[in-house]
Structure formats: C-alpha cells, structure tokens
Amino acid sequence: MTGTPLVGIVMGSASDRAVMAECESQLEALGVPFETLVASAHRQPDRVHEWAASSADRGVKVIIAAAGKAAHLGGVVAACTPLPVITVPMKTGDLGGLDSLLSMVQMPTGVPVACVAINGAKNAAILATQILGTSMPQYRDAIVAYKRQMAEG
C-alpha cells in the first residue's frame, strides 16, 4: 500500500504471518494503508515499546496486535500508545487459542484493548477500517460498499 500507514499491524511471531496475511489482504481490499512488524513483547520488548510509542507520530491511527499463548503483545502496545488497539488471539496447539483469548480480554482498567475472535484477522481489519471511518469518510464509504457487497452475496 502507498501513503502514510493508518493501521499498524504487529505480530508476536513469524508463525502468525499466515493468519495475519488475511488482515493485510482485507486492508488492501478496503484501500487502507498499513505497516507490519514482527516483534515479541517478551523477546524484543524495547523494539515493541519504541514502535508502539512512536506509532501516532508516524500517522498511524489504529493498531492491530496478534499474539498467541501468553498474548501480552496487545496489552504492552496499549500501555505505550494513546491509539486504539485491536487484538487478534492466535490459535495455539496447547489450548486452541483460548489461552490467547483470555489473556487479551482480561486487561486491567485503564489499558483497554478490543478483541476479535481467535484467528479473526479479517474482522480486525474491518473493525480498524470502521474506526477510521468515524473521521475519514472514504473509509466509511469503503465499509458501506463492503457490507452492500456481502448482502448481495
């Protein structure tokens, strides 16, 4: 995508890339510029903090964070930025993603994140575009067209 990224995507591991490609494809289809980073909240905390803290200054408006297992990435990102954060719990072999989901929805007061379904990368992209659409009419129009297309099926 060309233009200043409006959505920042961060995933905790390269193994998340296959699922998060659905997020990237959906953003592309909706015409939303984005940037993607692979960085672990546990193995690369300084990189995650720096990226999240500087996101708003780079023009990012919404962040999507995908992680599995302990799934602290979305909360760490939310603690470092004033931007809305949407989390995508990744399906895991241990508990089927329930571990990821519960980690994400149990954020403490003052550090909220939105959470989509396990492996719900496409919905994260749609929600991010809806958030953008609250102040950017071209993205509201993109969502209206997308929903119309779904209805016509």
N, C-alpha and C positions, 0 to 999 in steps of 0.2 A: 504494500500500500504506500502511496505517496502522501505527503503532507505531514504535519506535526501529529505524532501519535496522540490520540484522545483516550485510548484504552491501553493500560499496561497489563500485560499477562506475565505472571511469574509462576513457575512450577518448581517443586522441590527436587525433582529428579528427571533425568533424560528419559527414564522409563515412563513418565507421564505424557511424553510428547504425542504418542499415538492418539490418546483420548483428546488432548488439548488441540490437536490439529482440527477437530470438529469446531472448536471455538474460533480458531483463526479463520476457517473457511466460512463460518457464519458471519463473522465481522466483515470479511471481504465481500460477501454477497450483499450485505447491508450498506456497504460503502464506508465503513468506519476504519480509519487508520489506527494501527496499533503497533506496539513493540512487544517483544517477547524476551524473557530472561529465564534461564535455568539456574537456580541458586537455592541451596538448602538453608533453612533457618537454623539448623543445628550444625552443619559442616561449614557454612560460609556466612555466619551472622553479620559480619561487618559489611559484606557485599550487599546483603539483603537490606540492612539498615540504610546504607548510603543510597541505594536505588529507590527505596520507598520514600525516604526523606526528601529526595530531590525530584520526585515524580511531578508534583504540582508545578514546580518551577520550570519543568520541561514542557508543560502544556497538557499533561495527562489529566483527565477528568474523572476516570473510574479505573479501579484496579480489580483484576480477576486473579485470585491466588488458588492454585491447585496443589493439593498435597495428600499423602496417604499416611496411614498408621497414626503416629502421634499428632500429625497435621497441625503443627504450631505456626506454619508459614503465614496463613491469613491473619491470625492474631498479632503476630510480630509486625507484619506490614501495617495493620490497622493502628498499632501503637505508635508508628513512626510517621503517619501521614494524616492530614485532615480530610483526605478523599474517601468516598465510599468504597468499600471493599466487598467484593462478591467472592465467596469461597466455593470451590468445587472439591468435594470429598472424593478421593480416588478409591476405586475398588481395590481391595487387598486380598491376598491369599489367606491371611490369617482369619479375619473376621468378615470378609466380604465387603469391606468398606464401612461397616457400622462403627468401627473404631475411629475412622476418619471423620465420619458424620458427627458423632458425639463430641469429638474434640472441637469441632467447629461451632456447634450450636451452643456450647457451654461457655461462651465468652463472658468475662466479668462486666458488670455495669461500667459504662464509660468507654468501652472498647468494643463497639458492636461490629458485627460482620453480617452480611446477608449470606444465605447458604442455599444452594440448589441441590438437586438430587445427586446421589452417588453417580459419578461419571457424567454428570449433567452439564458438560461443557457447552453444548449448543444453547441451552437455556441461559447459561451465564452470559453468553454473547448477546442474546436477545434482551435480557434484563439490563445489561450495560447500555445497549442502544436505547432502550426505553428511558433510562436515566438521562442520557444525553439529550433525548427528545424533549425533556421538560424545559430546556432552554435553547435548543437548537432545532428549529422547525424541519430541517432536511432529514433529521434522524427520526423525528416523529412521523414524518411522511413515509419514510422507509418502513417503519413498523406498521403503519396503516396499510401500506401496499403488501407487506408480508402477510398480515392477517387476512387480507382480502384474498390473496393467492391461496392460503390454506383453506379458506371457506369454499373456494371454487374447486379445490382439490384435485 
